[in-house]
């Protein structure tokens, strides 16, 4: 809670302190399963909000397309994986 209050006090990218606390609490709860480290999650949310606001983007939109580093490593193709098409091309009939 102390970290959340400290983050909410830094309202440079938020409209006001109340909005900061509500947004950080809501987004933190949504990300709790994916990012269990509370301090990391709050700092990430604060940075995402600040950078998204600076770029005039919706912070929720930025969060929706962001991929945590742990997920990125799982999604990266393995060097041993063979890239073979599952559908083989057929001759196209011109009739």
Buried (B, 14 or more C-beta within 10 A) or exposed (E): EEBBEEBBEEBEBBEEEEEBBEBBBEBBEBBEEEBEEEEEBBEBBBEBBBEBBEEEEEBBEBBEEEEEEEEEEEEEEEEEEEEEEEEEEEEEEEE
